[in-house]
Amino acid sequence: MYACVCFRITEEEIHEEISAGARTEQELGDRCGAGTSCGTCVERLGCLIEEARRNPRLERTLAACPAVCDAAALVDTPLAA
């Protein structure tokens, strides 16, 4: 699903940027352009950031995965700290 329609940026790409260190909507915009055109997606970007902040295990899982993987299979597997 697209997180930013203006620049055709998917939620997966947003998750990758968050895993790479983006912590604010502005940082996402600087990294990939999301939220820098019409601004409609900025609230959704904030929700994705907050979701990753509240669920650091999800963020670590996404960061550990190659670009294409079955992250769902890793959800029940304990991650090394």
Secondary structure, DSSP 8 states (H G I E B T S, - for coil): -EEETTTTEEHHHHHHHHHTT--SHHHHHHHH-TTSSS-TTHHHHHHHHHHHHH-HHHHHHHHHS-SS--HHHHTTS----
